[in-house]
Structures are given as structure tokens and as C-alpha cells.
Amino acid sequence: MPSIMNMNGFRNITADELKTMIEQGSLRLVDVRTDAEIARGKIPQGDSLPLHLLPLRLGEMDKNSTTVFYCQMGGRSAQAAAFAVANGFADVYNLQGGIVAWVRAGFPIEP
């Protein structure tokens, strides 16, 4: 990926970069928003894992797979990405601007 790793050990990516990564396959896309937010729409390939549950469920995730976190605007997912890196995850990304950026780029969401 052309994006630069930040000091927290993960990379911020754009909606266009995420779309390319999804098309290439083999990544886990994690939506850290609340159930109420997710009910308004989500990125089709995303798995729901609200931020407050991440510490309890991180052990269920593969530390060696490419993992992309997203939320509404990118703040909570940056926290999730930093937490994952601090817990040994190797290939971690944060969707800058969250699902808002995804929608603004014209990409689909599903109910």
C-alpha cells in the first residue's frame, strides 16, 4: 500500500485504497460502530465488532491477517487499530474518514 505507517504502527487508508484492497481479497474488514449506527448501513464486506467489545474478542481474530478497521468518521477505528497493533497484529489499517468517506466516494453500503 502506498500509505505511510503512522507512529501507532498502523496505516491510514482512503476509501479508494480500501475498495482496491477489498477487490484483491484476503482481508478482514471490522466495523467498530454501535449496533444502532450499523443499522443505518454498513460496508458490505464488514464484520460488526463494536469498539467496547474489541478487548474481549481480539483473541478470536487472526493476528497475521490483513485487518482494516472502520467507524463513522475514523476516530474510533484508529483507536481499534492502535489497540490491535499493541496486541501483536502485524498488518493493520484504518479507514480515514470512516463510512462517511466511503459513501462520499460513491461506494455502496448495505442495510
Backbone atoms as SQL, in Angstrom:
CREATE TABLE atoms (id INTEGER PRIMARY KEY, chain TEXT, resi INTEGER, resn TEXT, atom TEXT, x REAL, y REAL, z REAL);
INSERT INTO atoms VALUES
  (1, 'A', 1, 'MET', 'N', 0.840, -1.187, 0.000),
  (2, 'A', 1, 'MET', 'CA', 0.000, 0.000, 0.000),
  (3, 'A', 1, 'MET', 'C', 0.880, 1.244, 0.000),
  (4, 'A', 2, 'PRO', 'N', 0.488, 2.252, -0.722),
  (5, 'A', 2, 'PRO', 'CA', 1.290, 3.462, -0.787),
  (6, 'A', 2, 'PRO', 'C', 1.202, 4.334, 0.464),
  (7, 'A', 3, 'SER', 'N', 0.244, 4.075, 1.322),
  (8, 'A', 3, 'SER', 'CA', 0.087, 4.903, 2.515),
  (9, 'A', 3, 'SER', 'C', 1.245, 4.674, 3.485),
  (10, 'A', 4, 'ILE', 'N', 1.485, 5.671, 4.312),
  (11, 'A', 4, 'ILE', 'CA', 2.605, 5.644, 5.241),
  (12, 'A', 4, 'ILE', 'C', 2.128, 5.199, 6.620),
  (13, 'A', 5, 'MET', 'N', 2.917, 4.333, 7.246),
  (14, 'A', 5, 'MET', 'CA', 2.580, 3.878, 8.588),
  (15, 'A', 5, 'MET', 'C', 2.759, 5.044, 9.567),
  (16, 'A', 6, 'ASN', 'N', 1.794, 5.222, 10.443),
  (17, 'A', 6, 'ASN', 'CA', 1.909, 6.292, 11.428),
  (18, 'A', 6, 'ASN', 'C', 2.667, 5.787, 12.652),
  (19, 'A', 7, 'MET', 'N', 2.851, 6.660, 13.635),
  (20, 'A', 7, 'MET', 'CA', 3.649, 6.286, 14.800),
  (21, 'A', 7, 'MET', 'C', 2.969, 5.244, 15.688),
  (22, 'A', 8, 'ASN', 'N', 1.682, 4.977, 15.457),
  (23, 'A', 8, 'ASN', 'CA', 0.976, 3.953, 16.222),
  (24, 'A', 8, 'ASN', 'C', 1.108, 2.567, 15.592),
  (25, 'A', 9, 'GLY', 'N', 1.786, 2.465, 14.459),
  (26, 'A', 9, 'GLY', 'CA', 2.054, 1.169, 13.857),
  (27, 'A', 9, 'GLY', 'C', 1.022, 0.672, 12.870),
  (28, 'A', 10, 'PHE', 'N', 0.031, 1.501, 12.541),
  (29, 'A', 10, 'PHE', 'CA', -0.935, 1.112, 11.516),
  (30, 'A', 10, 'PHE', 'C', -0.942, 2.168, 10.424),
  (31, 'A', 11, 'ARG', 'N', -1.583, 1.825, 9.294),
  (32, 'A', 11, 'ARG', 'CA', -1.656, 2.766, 8.173),
  (33, 'A', 11, 'ARG', 'C', -3.073, 3.299, 8.030),
  (34, 'A', 12, 'ASN', 'N', -3.181, 4.591, 7.791),
  (35, 'A', 12, 'ASN', 'CA', -4.457, 5.194, 7.422),
  (36, 'A', 12, 'ASN', 'C', -4.614, 5.052, 5.922),
  (37, 'A', 13, 'ILE', 'N', -5.793, 4.602, 5.489),
  (38, 'A', 13, 'ILE', 'CA', -6.037, 4.440, 4.057),
  (39, 'A', 13, 'ILE', 'C', -7.291, 5.213, 3.660),
  (40, 'A', 14, 'THR', 'N', -7.386, 5.509, 2.377),
  (41, 'A', 14, 'THR', 'CA', -8.548, 6.203, 1.839),
  (42, 'A', 14, 'THR', 'C', -9.612, 5.183, 1.434),
  (43, 'A', 15, 'ALA', 'N', -10.802, 5.674, 1.145),
  (44, 'A', 15, 'ALA', 'CA', -11.873, 4.801, 0.664),
  (45, 'A', 15, 'ALA', 'C', -11.463, 4.115, -0.640),
  (46, 'A', 16, 'ASP', 'N', -10.788, 4.837, -1.523),
  (47, 'A', 16, 'ASP', 'CA', -10.332, 4.235, -2.786),
  (48, 'A', 16, 'ASP', 'C', -9.349, 3.099, -2.532),
  (49, 'A', 17, 'GLU', 'N', -8.437, 3.307, -1.575),
  (50, 'A', 17, 'GLU', 'CA', -7.472, 2.248, -1.244),
  (51, 'A', 17, 'GLU', 'C', -8.186, 1.035, -0.655),
  (52, 'A', 18, 'LEU', 'N', -9.178, 1.277, 0.202),
  (53, 'A', 18, 'LEU', 'CA', -9.937, 0.163, 0.771),
  (54, 'A', 18, 'LEU', 'C', -10.675, -0.595, -0.320),
  (55, 'A', 19, 'LYS', 'N', -11.286, 0.114, -1.245),
  (56, 'A', 19, 'LYS', 'CA', -12.008, -0.557, -2.344),
  (57, 'A', 19, 'LYS', 'C', -11.064, -1.485, -3.099),
  (58, 'A', 20, 'THR', 'N', -9.866, -1.007, -3.391),
  (59, 'A', 20, 'THR', 'CA', -8.865, -1.828, -4.088),
  (60, 'A', 20, 'THR', 'C', -8.493, -3.053, -3.256),
  (61, 'A', 21, 'MET', 'N', -8.287, -2.849, -1.962),
  (62, 'A', 21, 'MET', 'CA', -7.933, -3.972, -1.086),
  (63, 'A', 21, 'MET', 'C', -9.055, -5.011, -1.042),
  (64, 'A', 22, 'ILE', 'N', -10.305, -4.556, -0.987),
  (65, 'A', 22, 'ILE', 'CA', -11.439, -5.485, -0.970),
  (66, 'A', 22, 'ILE', 'C', -11.487, -6.277, -2.265),
  (67, 'A', 23, 'GLU', 'N', -11.250, -5.606, -3.378),
  (68, 'A', 23, 'GLU', 'CA', -11.268, -6.289, -4.675),
  (69, 'A', 23, 'GLU', 'C', -10.160, -7.326, -4.781),
  (70, 'A', 24, 'GLN', 'N', -9.032, -7.073, -4.132),
  (71, 'A', 24, 'GLN', 'CA', -7.914, -8.014, -4.153),
  (72, 'A', 24, 'GLN', 'C', -8.143, -9.179, -3.192),
  (73, 'A', 25, 'GLY', 'N', -9.063, -8.999, -2.242),
  (74, 'A', 25, 'GLY', 'CA', -9.431, -10.071, -1.323),
  (75, 'A', 25, 'GLY', 'C', -8.458, -10.253, -0.172),
  (76, 'A', 26, 'SER', 'N', -8.712, -11.261, 0.607),
  (77, 'A', 26, 'SER', 'CA', -7.928, -11.693, 1.767),
  (78, 'A', 26, 'SER', 'C', -7.646, -10.594, 2.788),
  (79, 'A', 27, 'LEU', 'N', -8.725, -10.001, 3.301),
  (80, 'A', 27, 'LEU', 'CA', -8.598, -9.077, 4.411),
  (81, 'A', 27, 'LEU', 'C', -9.814, -9.233, 5.293),
  (82, 'A', 28, 'ARG', 'N', -9.671, -8.789, 6.519),
  (83, 'A', 28, 'ARG', 'CA', -10.812, -8.754, 7.432),
  (84, 'A', 28, 'ARG', 'C', -11.159, -7.297, 7.653),
  (85, 'A', 29, 'LEU', 'N', -12.388, -6.939, 7.325),
  (86, 'A', 29, 'LEU', 'CA', -12.890, -5.581, 7.486),
  (87, 'A', 29, 'LEU', 'C', -13.770, -5.565, 8.726),
  (88, 'A', 30, 'VAL', 'N', -13.396, -4.738, 9.713),
  (89, 'A', 30, 'VAL', 'CA', -14.073, -4.736, 11.001),
  (90, 'A', 30, 'VAL', 'C', -14.723, -3.378, 11.256),
  (91, 'A', 31, 'ASP', 'N', -16.029, -3.403, 11.449),
  (92, 'A', 31, 'ASP', 'CA', -16.826, -2.209, 11.734),
  (93, 'A', 31, 'ASP', 'C', -16.953, -2.089, 13.246),
  (94, 'A', 32, 'VAL', 'N', -16.355, -1.043, 13.831),
  (95, 'A', 32, 'VAL', 'CA', -16.347, -0.910, 15.288),
  (96, 'A', 32, 'VAL', 'C', -17.445, 0.024, 15.808),
  (97, 'A', 33, 'ARG', 'N', -18.417, 0.354, 14.952),
  (98, 'A', 33, 'ARG', 'CA', -19.518, 1.223, 15.378),
  (99, 'A', 33, 'ARG', 'C', -20.517, 0.452, 16.231),
  (100, 'A', 34, 'THR', 'N', -21.445, 1.190, 16.831),
  (101, 'A', 34, 'THR', 'CA', -22.501, 0.572, 17.632),
  (102, 'A', 34, 'THR', 'C', -23.526, -0.105, 16.729),
  (103, 'A', 35, 'ASP', 'N', -24.335, -0.977, 17.315),
  (104, 'A', 35, 'ASP', 'CA', -25.386, -1.643, 16.547),
  (105, 'A', 35, 'ASP', 'C', -26.353, -0.631, 15.938),
  (106, 'A', 36, 'ALA', 'N', -26.653, 0.434, 16.660),
  (107, 'A', 36, 'ALA', 'CA', -27.568, 1.460, 16.142),
  (108, 'A', 36, 'ALA', 'C', -26.980, 2.145, 14.912),
  (109, 'A', 37, 'GLU', 'N', -25.678, 2.408, 14.933),
  (110, 'A', 37, 'GLU', 'CA', -25.033, 3.024, 13.768),
  (111, 'A', 37, 'GLU', 'C', -25.009, 2.054, 12.592),
  (112, 'A', 38, 'ILE', 'N', -24.703, 0.810, 12.868),
  (113, 'A', 38, 'ILE', 'CA', -24.633, -0.199, 11.816),
  (114, 'A', 38, 'ILE', 'C', -26.002, -0.390, 11.165),
  (115, 'A', 39, 'ALA', 'N', -27.068, -0.240, 11.942),
  (116, 'A', 39, 'ALA', 'CA', -28.425, -0.384, 11.406),
  (117, 'A', 39, 'ALA', 'C', -28.719, 0.634, 10.304),
  (118, 'A', 40, 'ARG', 'N', -27.972, 1.740, 10.267),
  (119, 'A', 40, 'ARG', 'CA', -28.164, 2.752, 9.224),
  (120, 'A', 40, 'ARG', 'C', -27.402, 2.421, 7.951),
  (121, 'A', 41, 'GLY', 'N', -26.635, 1.343, 7.968),
  (122, 'A', 41, 'GLY', 'CA', -25.903, 0.911, 6.782),
  (123, 'A', 41, 'GLY', 'C', -24.455, 0.600, 7.103),
  (124, 'A', 42, 'LYS', 'N', -23.899, -0.354, 6.341),
  (125, 'A', 42, 'LYS', 'CA', -22.510, -0.772, 6.552),
  (126, 'A', 42, 'LYS', 'C', -21.862, -1.113, 5.224),
  (127, 'A', 43, 'ILE', 'N', -20.550, -1.153, 5.232),
  (128, 'A', 43, 'ILE', 'CA', -19.816, -1.603, 4.058),
  (129, 'A', 43, 'ILE', 'C', -20.083, -3.103, 3.922),
  (130, 'A', 44, 'PRO', 'N', -20.493, -3.566, 2.738),
  (131, 'A', 44, 'PRO', 'CA', -20.951, -4.953, 2.598),
  (132, 'A', 44, 'PRO', 'C', -20.032, -6.031, 3.167),
  (133, 'A', 45, 'GLN', 'N', -18.733, -5.897, 3.037),
  (134, 'A', 45, 'GLN', 'CA', -17.818, -6.953, 3.491),
  (135, 'A', 45, 'GLN', 'C', -17.467, -6.849, 4.969),
  (136, 'A', 46, 'GLY', 'N', -17.996, -5.860, 5.679),
  (137, 'A', 46, 'GLY', 'CA', -17.604, -5.609, 7.061),
  (138, 'A', 46, 'GLY', 'C', -18.226, -6.554, 8.069),
  (139, 'A', 47, 'ASP', 'N', -17.437, -6.889, 9.082),
  (140, 'A', 47, 'ASP', 'CA', -17.905, -7.664, 10.231),
  (141, 'A', 47, 'ASP', 'C', -18.118, -6.698, 11.388),
  (142, 'A', 48, 'SER', 'N', -19.221, -6.840, 12.080),
  (143, 'A', 48, 'SER', 'CA', -19.515, -5.972, 13.212),
  (144, 'A', 48, 'SER', 'C', -18.787, -6.434, 14.469),
  (145, 'A', 49, 'LEU', 'N', -18.054, -5.500, 15.082),
  (146, 'A', 49, 'LEU', 'CA', -17.397, -5.745, 16.364),
  (147, 'A', 49, 'LEU', 'C', -17.284, -4.392, 17.070),
  (148, 'A', 50, 'PRO', 'N', -18.330, -4.017, 17.821),
  (149, 'A', 50, 'PRO', 'CA', -18.317, -2.703, 18.484),
  (150, 'A', 50, 'PRO', 'C', -17.041, -2.499, 19.297),
  (151, 'A', 51, 'LEU', 'N', -16.538, -1.276, 19.269),
  (152, 'A', 51, 'LEU', 'CA', -15.264, -0.947, 19.899),
  (153, 'A', 51, 'LEU', 'C', -15.171, -1.428, 21.344),
  (154, 'A', 52, 'HIS', 'N', -16.250, -1.278, 22.104),
  (155, 'A', 52, 'HIS', 'CA', -16.190, -1.664, 23.524),
  (156, 'A', 52, 'HIS', 'C', -16.014, -3.177, 23.725),
  (157, 'A', 53, 'LEU', 'N', -16.301, -3.970, 22.686),
  (158, 'A', 53, 'LEU', 'CA', -16.127, -5.422, 22.781),
  (159, 'A', 53, 'LEU', 'C', -14.779, -5.900, 22.245),
  (160, 'A', 54, 'LEU', 'N', -14.038, -5.005, 21.597),
  (161, 'A', 54, 'LEU', 'CA', -12.772, -5.400, 20.977),
  (162, 'A', 54, 'LEU', 'C', -11.799, -6.066, 21.957),
  (163, 'A', 55, 'PRO', 'N', -11.592, -5.518, 23.154),
  (164, 'A', 55, 'PRO', 'CA', -10.651, -6.192, 24.072),
  (165, 'A', 55, 'PRO', 'C', -11.073, -7.617, 24.423),
  (166, 'A', 56, 'LEU', 'N', -12.367, -7.871, 24.449),
  (167, 'A', 56, 'LEU', 'CA', -12.865, -9.205, 24.798),
  (168, 'A', 56, 'LEU', 'C', -12.772, -10.187, 23.633),
  (169, 'A', 57, 'ARG', 'N', -12.820, -9.668, 22.398),
  (170, 'A', 57, 'ARG', 'CA', -12.913, -10.547, 21.230),
  (171, 'A', 57, 'ARG', 'C', -11.660, -10.559, 20.356),
  (172, 'A', 58, 'LEU', 'N', -10.672, -9.774, 20.721),
  (173, 'A', 58, 'LEU', 'CA', -9.464, -9.685, 19.894),
  (174, 'A', 58, 'LEU', 'C', -8.803, -11.044, 19.715),
  (175, 'A', 59, 'GLY', 'N', -8.862, -11.877, 20.737),
  (176, 'A', 59, 'GLY', 'CA', -8.254, -13.202, 20.668),
  (177, 'A', 59, 'GLY', 'C', -8.881, -14.112, 19.625),
  (178, 'A', 60, 'GLU', 'N', -10.086, -13.778, 19.158),
  (179, 'A', 60, 'GLU', 'CA', -10.772, -14.581, 18.132),
  (180, 'A', 60, 'GLU', 'C', -10.281, -14.238, 16.726),
  (181, 'A', 61, 'MET', 'N', -9.488, -13.177, 16.623),
  (182, 'A', 61, 'MET', 'CA', -9.051, -12.696, 15.315),
  (183, 'A', 61, 'MET', 'C', -7.633, -13.174, 15.005),
  (184, 'A', 62, 'ASP', 'N', -7.335, -13.330, 13.725),
  (185, 'A', 62, 'ASP', 'CA', -6.023, -13.780, 13.263),
  (186, 'A', 62, 'ASP', 'C', -5.054, -12.595, 13.240),
  (187, 'A', 63, 'LYS', 'N', -4.028, -12.651, 14.079),
  (188, 'A', 63, 'LYS', 'CA', -3.059, -11.557, 14.175),
  (189, 'A', 63, 'LYS', 'C', -2.234, -11.386, 12.912),
  (190, 'A', 64, 'ASN', 'N', -2.178, -12.415, 12.074),
  (191, 'A', 64, 'ASN', 'CA', -1.341, -12.365, 10.882),
  (192, 'A', 64, 'ASN', 'C', -2.093, -11.977, 9.618),
  (193, 'A', 65, 'SER', 'N', -3.415, -11.850, 9.700),
  (194, 'A', 65, 'SER', 'CA', -4.159, -11.467, 8.501),
  (195, 'A', 65, 'SER', 'C', -4.231, -9.945, 8.402),
  (196, 'A', 66, 'THR', 'N', -4.465, -9.471, 7.197),
  (197, 'A', 66, 'THR', 'CA', -4.658, -8.036, 6.968),
  (198, 'A', 66, 'THR', 'C', -5.987, -7.644, 7.602),
  (199, 'A', 67, 'THR', 'N', -5.953, -6.647, 8.476),
  (200, 'A', 67, 'THR', 'CA', -7.148, -6.217, 9.189),
  (201, 'A', 67, 'THR', 'C', -7.354, -4.722, 8.977),
  (202, 'A', 68, 'VAL', 'N', -8.564, -4.363, 8.538),
  (203, 'A', 68, 'VAL', 'CA', -8.926, -2.960, 8.332),
  (204, 'A', 68, 'VAL', 'C', -10.081, -2.639, 9.268),
  (205, 'A', 69, 'PHE', 'N', -9.916, -1.583, 10.061),
  (206, 'A', 69, 'PHE', 'CA', -10.970, -1.121, 10.956),
  (207, 'A', 69, 'PHE', 'C', -11.624, 0.122, 10.376),
  (208, 'A', 70, 'TYR', 'N', -12.948, 0.238, 10.587),
  (209, 'A', 70, 'TYR', 'CA', -13.627, 1.475, 10.223),
  (210, 'A', 70, 'TYR', 'C', -14.748, 1.769, 11.198),
  (211, 'A', 71, 'CYS', 'N', -15.120, 3.050, 11.260),
  (212, 'A', 71, 'CYS', 'CA', -16.221, 3.501, 12.107),
  (213, 'A', 71, 'CYS', 'C', -16.980, 4.581, 11.337),
  (214, 'A', 72, 'GLN', 'N', -17.586, 5.512, 12.019),
  (215, 'A', 72, 'GLN', 'CA', -18.343, 6.567, 11.346),
  (216, 'A', 72, 'GLN', 'C', -17.417, 7.570, 10.651),
  (217, 'A', 73, 'MET', 'N', -16.424, 8.088, 11.400),
  (218, 'A', 73, 'MET', 'CA', -15.557, 9.148, 10.869),
  (219, 'A', 73, 'MET', 'C', -14.063, 8.804, 10.891),
  (220, 'A', 74, 'GLY', 'N', -13.668, 7.721, 11.544),
  (221, 'A', 74, 'GLY', 'CA', -12.272, 7.308, 11.560),
  (222, 'A', 74, 'GLY', 'C', -11.581, 7.400, 12.903),
  (223, 'A', 75, 'GLY', 'N', -12.215, 8.007, 13.904),
  (224, 'A', 75, 'GLY', 'CA', -11.589, 8.160, 15.217),
  (225, 'A', 75, 'GLY', 'C', -11.566, 6.886, 16.040),
  (226, 'A', 76, 'ARG', 'N', -12.732, 6.267, 16.198),
  (227, 'A', 76, 'ARG', 'CA', -12.798, 5.027, 16.981),
  (228, 'A', 76, 'ARG', 'C', -12.035, 3.900, 16.300),
  (229, 'A', 77, 'SER', 'N', -12.084, 3.866, 14.977),
  (230, 'A', 77, 'SER', 'CA', -11.352, 2.804, 14.274),
  (231, 'A', 77, 'SER', 'C', -9.844, 2.999, 14.403),
  (232, 'A', 78, 'ALA', 'N', -9.386, 4.248, 14.507),
  (233, 'A', 78, 'ALA', 'CA', -7.956, 4.487, 14.757),
  (234, 'A', 78, 'ALA', 'C', -7.583, 3.942, 16.135),
  (235, 'A', 79, 'GLN', 'N', -8.453, 4.119, 17.126),
  (236, 'A', 79, 'GLN', 'CA', -8.211, 3.545, 18.454),
  (237, 'A', 79, 'GLN', 'C', -8.142, 2.026, 18.366),
  (238, 'A', 80, 'ALA', 'N', -9.071, 1.427, 17.617),
  (239, 'A', 80, 'ALA', 'CA', -9.093, -0.027, 17.458),
  (240, 'A', 80, 'ALA', 'C', -7.824, -0.517, 16.771),
  (241, 'A', 81, 'ALA', 'N', -7.394, 0.198, 15.734),
  (242, 'A', 81, 'ALA', 'CA', -6.182, -0.192, 15.004),
  (243, 'A', 81, 'ALA', 'C', -4.960, -0.116, 15.916),
  (244, 'A', 82, 'ALA', 'N', -4.848, 0.959, 16.707),
  (245, 'A', 82, 'ALA', 'CA', -3.725, 1.098, 17.632),
  (246, 'A', 82, 'ALA', 'C', -3.744, -0.020, 18.675),
  (247, 'A', 83, 'PHE', 'N', -4.931, -0.368, 19.158),
  (248, 'A', 83, 'PHE', 'CA', -5.070, -1.441, 20.140),
  (249, 'A', 83, 'PHE', 'C', -4.634, -2.778, 19.530),
  (250, 'A', 84, 'ALA', 'N', -5.048, -3.026, 18.286),
  (251, 'A', 84, 'ALA', 'CA', -4.675, -4.279, 17.617),
  (252, 'A', 84, 'ALA', 'C', -3.156, -4.366, 17.450),
  (253, 'A', 85, 'VAL', 'N', -2.533, -3.282, 17.008),
  (254, 'A', 85, 'VAL', 'CA', -1.079, -3.269, 16.833),
  (255, 'A', 85, 'VAL', 'C', -0.385, -3.511, 18.175),
  (256, 'A', 86, 'ALA', 'N', -0.856, -2.853, 19.222),
  (257, 'A', 86, 'ALA', 'CA', -0.268, -3.018, 20.555),
  (258, 'A', 86, 'ALA', 'C', -0.396, -4.453, 21.065),
  (259, 'A', 87, 'ASN', 'N', -1.350, -5.201, 20.486),
  (260, 'A', 87, 'ASN', 'CA', -1.564, -6.589, 20.892),
  (261, 'A', 87, 'ASN', 'C', -1.030, -7.586, 19.872),
  (262, 'A', 88, 'GLY', 'N', -0.092, -7.147, 19.048),
  (263, 'A', 88, 'GLY', 'CA', 0.638, -8.071, 18.189),
  (264, 'A', 88, 'GLY', 'C', 0.126, -8.252, 16.778),
  (265, 'A', 89, 'PHE', 'N', -0.869, -7.483, 16.364),
  (266, 'A', 89, 'PHE', 'CA', -1.342, -7.595, 14.985),
  (267, 'A', 89, 'PHE', 'C', -0.322, -6.940, 14.060),
  (268, 'A', 90, 'ALA', 'N', -0.053, -7.584, 12.922),
  (269, 'A', 90, 'ALA', 'CA', 1.055, -7.161, 12.076),
  (270, 'A', 90, 'ALA', 'C', 0.654, -6.238, 10.923),
  (271, 'A', 91, 'ASP', 'N', -0.508, -6.436, 10.330),
  (272, 'A', 91, 'ASP', 'CA', -0.877, -5.737, 9.088),
  (273, 'A', 91, 'ASP', 'C', -2.225, -5.051, 9.299),
  (274, 'A', 92, 'VAL', 'N', -2.187, -3.828, 9.862),
  (275, 'A', 92, 'VAL', 'CA', -3.396, -3.159, 10.333),
  (276, 'A', 92, 'VAL', 'C', -3.587, -1.823, 9.631),
  (277, 'A', 93, 'TYR', 'N', -4.851, -1.553, 9.276),
  (278, 'A', 93, 'TYR', 'CA', -5.208, -0.326, 8.567),
  (279, 'A', 93, 'TYR', 'C', -6.426, 0.325, 9.219),
  (280, 'A', 94, 'ASN', 'N', -6.538, 1.642, 9.034),
  (281, 'A', 94, 'ASN', 'CA', -7.680, 2.418, 9.496),
  (282, 'A', 94, 'ASN', 'C', -8.242, 3.180, 8.303),
  (283, 'A', 95, 'LEU', 'N', -9.551, 3.084, 8.094),
  (284, 'A', 95, 'LEU', 'CA', -10.199, 3.828, 7.014),
  (285, 'A', 95, 'LEU', 'C', -10.364, 5.280, 7.446),
  (286, 'A', 96, 'GLN', 'N', -9.562, 6.168, 6.875),
  (287, 'A', 96, 'GLN', 'CA', -9.658, 7.596, 7.188),
  (288, 'A', 96, 'GLN', 'C', -11.021, 8.114, 6.760),
  (289, 'A', 97, 'GLY', 'N', -11.675, 8.830, 7.652),
  (290, 'A', 97, 'GLY', 'CA', -12.983, 9.389, 7.327),
  (291, 'A', 97, 'GLY', 'C', -14.126, 8.410, 7.489),
  (292, 'A', 98, 'GLY', 'N', -13.820, 7.163, 7.817),
  (293, 'A', 98, 'GLY', 'CA', -14.825, 6.145, 8.106),
  (294, 'A', 98, 'GLY', 'C', -15.815, 5.903, 6.985),
  (295, 'A', 99, 'ILE', 'N', -16.986, 5.410, 7.377),
  (296, 'A', 99, 'ILE', 'CA', -18.017, 5.092, 6.393),
  (297, 'A', 99, 'ILE', 'C', -18.504, 6.359, 5.690),
  (298, 'A', 100, 'VAL', 'N', -18.363, 7.509, 6.338),
  (299, 'A', 100, 'VAL', 'CA', -18.739, 8.771, 5.693),
  (300, 'A', 100, 'VAL', 'C', -17.890, 8.973, 4.437),
  (301, 'A', 101, 'ALA', 'N', -16.587, 8.745, 4.530),
  (302, 'A', 101, 'ALA', 'CA', -15.699, 8.875, 3.371),
  (303, 'A', 101, 'ALA', 'C', -16.043, 7.834, 2.306),
  (304, 'A', 102, 'TRP', 'N', -16.390, 6.634, 2.743),
  (305, 'A', 102, 'TRP', 'CA', -16.767, 5.550, 1.828),
  (306, 'A', 102, 'TRP', 'C', -17.985, 5.964, 0.993),
  (307, 'A', 103, 'VAL', 'N', -19.009, 6.489, 1.675),
  (308, 'A', 103, 'VAL', 'CA', -20.235, 6.914, 0.987),
  (309, 'A', 103, 'VAL', 'C', -19.957, 8.107, 0.062),
  (310, 'A', 104, 'ARG', 'N', -19.166, 9.074, 0.551),
  (311, 'A', 104, 'ARG', 'CA', -18.823, 10.247, -0.264),
  (312, 'A', 104, 'ARG', 'C', -18.072, 9.859, -1.525),
  (313, 'A', 105, 'ALA', 'N', -17.314, 8.760, -1.468),
  (314, 'A', 105, 'ALA', 'CA', -16.581, 8.276, -2.638),
  (315, 'A', 105, 'ALA', 'C', -17.511, 7.561, -3.617),
  (316, 'A', 106, 'GLY', 'N', -18.776, 7.374, -3.226),
  (317, 'A', 106, 'GLY', 'CA', -19.750, 6.747, -4.106),
  (318, 'A', 106, 'GLY', 'C', -19.807, 5.248, -4.028),
  (319, 'A', 107, 'PHE', 'N', -19.223, 4.669, -2.976),
  (320, 'A', 107, 'PHE', 'CA', -19.207, 3.216, -2.836),
  (321, 'A', 107, 'PHE', 'C', -20.447, 2.746, -2.090),
  (322, 'A', 108, 'PRO', 'N', -20.865, 1.498, -2.337),
  (323, 'A', 108, 'PRO', 'CA', -22.145, 1.010, -1.790),
  (324, 'A', 108, 'PRO', 'C', -22.099, 0.683, -0.293),
  (325, 'A', 109, 'ILE', 'N', -23.254, 0.813, 0.326),
  (326, 'A', 109, 'ILE', 'CA', -23.466, 0.302, 1.675),
  (327, 'A', 109, 'ILE', 'C', -24.687, -0.598, 1.612),
  (328, 'A', 110, 'GLU', 'N', -24.824, -1.439, 2.606),
  (329, 'A', 110, 'GLU', 'CA', -25.980, -2.336, 2.672),
  (330, 'A', 110, 'GLU', 'C', -26.651, -2.161, 4.024),
  (331, 'A', 111, 'PRO', 'N', -27.930, -2.509, 4.078),
  (332, 'A', 111, 'PRO', 'CA', -28.658, -2.361, 5.364),
  (333, 'A', 111, 'PRO', 'C', -28.154, -3.336, 6.412);
